[in-house]
Amino acid sequence: MDFIARVLTLLSGDPQADRAVPPTGYTARLTLLTSGAMAFLAVFALALSLATGRLADRWSAELAQTSTLRISAPADQMDAQTLAALEVLRTTPGVADARALDADEQRALLAPWFGPDLPVETLPIPQLIEVIADGTGYDTAGLRARLQAEVPGAVLDDHTRWREPLVEAASRLRLLGFVSILLIAGATGAMITLAANAALAANAQLIRVMRLVGARDIYIARAFVRRFTLRALLGAAVGTAIGTLAVLLLPSTDAAGGFLTGLGFQGWHWLWPLTIPILAAFVAFVATRQAALRTLKEQS
Amino acid sequence: MIELDNVAYSYGGAELFSALNLQLAPGSFHFLTGPSGAGKTTLLKLCYGELIATGGQVRLFGQDSRSLDRDSVADTRRRIGVVHQDCQFLDHLSVAENIALPLTVAGQTTQAADLVDLLGWVGLTRQADQLPPQLSGGERQRAALARAVIMSPEVILADEPTGNVDWEMSQRLLALLVELNKMGKTVLIATHDISLIRAAKAQVSARVLRLKDRRLQLAGADL
């Protein structure tokens, strides 16, 4: 409560104290522009982080439950081996469902490489069976042994080979997103510190006069801190609004179906950007306060 | 109130003065004179905590200035009104706002009637809403004096307050300082204007100190 009261006091300010420090044009514009641009970038870093997080979770969940059985056999044995494999899968504990992909589905899988009108029926391509595990999963080694005995042309791919790198890559992307946000916050702090130092240097005479009449350091610092905090809050709010709008206007996943088009927010995640202006204001508050108190100490 | 005990001050390896003793008793009136560069302004700065003595002890209201933290120095300055030769105003604030600045930074409310009275006392009622650069030299000095006394300080330190004004205005400023002294304020004026000192001695019991050859001496009857 005390913290909230102090924040409200800072935001409401002291009109008399505010009058004492004249507005400085270019540092004001620099702070507004910097916090706005950084907030814009932070929205995308946040969207990337959240999207890759969702992607990692989805891939991890989906791929952990599905696997593919590939049957390579002469054309006259293909149907028999497919039926045999389905029978093996039906009687395997831990397999919830298994179904052979029909010609249209196989054609759709190959379409990105061969186009939409591929005559899959005339090509010696393997038959694919999608295997869905139940919550407990199945014994992969046991299933492979049974398939080797009963369906010699079957190869079980439980996706482990490429699932793990994909999930790891997505997790790394999520981490990179968060690191980017931290770097953006750090860069914002550095730039606001520079702007605050410039403002303090430009107001050296004002500081001398304020001290002469008995102003404490914290009183002088507060006048600068409040101004920079509010500028950062305003700039970041505008940058966040524009960034969020840009994310909103990205093509939807449904329309384009690609990985990158999944970048964005879903559900309550749309509330996350609201934290960016608050974070920017907090960074500005800390950066300006440190810069002001350090400068005032050095000037004494 | 303000005591300097065997004080020395060096700057850049050179000793400006040493073995300096001074006591500003409540209600006293002192002049500090001496040639340019003798250290009058430095001595005043030691008296309001702007500088720290390199030797000896400066006690401000009983406290060693060396032991005061930054907030305490600020609080001490609220008990000492300072008038500089160059006045030092905030040029974007009006004369009235500049005069009320000590109250503002102390978080105290400015009573409009008191401010009007103070402006009237220094003869700046009509200039209240003007900006400092619009004032003449004498008006600036009077505004600086008004700012120095608005907190009703116990001590008033003035550094060449008549340096930039004509004789008539210097007499007017002196009259204000004498009036403050008669109200019980301790006054120390640094000046090289001997005629001002002579004029003052006709109105008030003032001690005249001379800073010369790195020592503080009591000036004799030649003044």
HADDOCK unambig.tbl for C-alpha pairs under 7 A between the chains (distance, minus, plus):
assign (segid A and resid 16 and name CA) (segid B and resid 104 and name CA) 6.64 0.50 0.50
assign (segid A and resid 206 and name CA) (segid B and resid 90 and name CA) 6.31 0.50 0.50
assign (segid A and resid 209 and name CA) (segid B and resid 88 and name CA) 6.16 0.50 0.50
assign (segid A and resid 209 and name CA) (segid B and resid 89 and name CA) 6.75 0.50 0.50
assign (segid A and resid 211 and name CA) (segid B and resid 74 and name CA) 6.81 0.50 0.50
assign (segid A and resid 212 and name CA) (segid B and resid 77 and name CA) 6.97 0.50 0.50
assign (segid A and resid 213 and name CA) (segid B and resid 77 and name CA) 6.53 0.50 0.50
assign (segid A and resid 213 and name CA) (segid B and resid 78 and name CA) 6.51 0.50 0.50
assign (segid A and resid 213 and name CA) (segid B and resid 102 and name CA) 4.99 0.50 0.50
assign (segid A and resid 214 and name CA) (segid B and resid 74 and name CA) 4.46 0.50 0.50
assign (segid A and resid 214 and name CA) (segid B and resid 75 and name CA) 6.10 0.50 0.50
assign (segid A and resid 214 and name CA) (segid B and resid 77 and name CA) 5.00 0.50 0.50
assign (segid A and resid 214 and name CA) (segid B and resid 78 and name CA) 5.09 0.50 0.50
assign (segid A and resid 214 and name CA) (segid B and resid 102 and name CA) 6.43 0.50 0.50
assign (segid A and resid 214 and name CA) (segid B and resid 105 and name CA) 6.88 0.50 0.50
assign (segid A and resid 215 and name CA) (segid B and resid 74 and name CA) 5.84 0.50 0.50
assign (segid A and resid 215 and name CA) (segid B and resid 105 and name CA) 5.16 0.50 0.50
assign (segid A and resid 215 and name CA) (segid B and resid 106 and name CA) 6.75 0.50 0.50
assign (segid A and resid 216 and name CA) (segid B and resid 71 and name CA) 5.61 0.50 0.50
assign (segid A and resid 216 and name CA) (segid B and resid 74 and name CA) 5.48 0.50 0.50
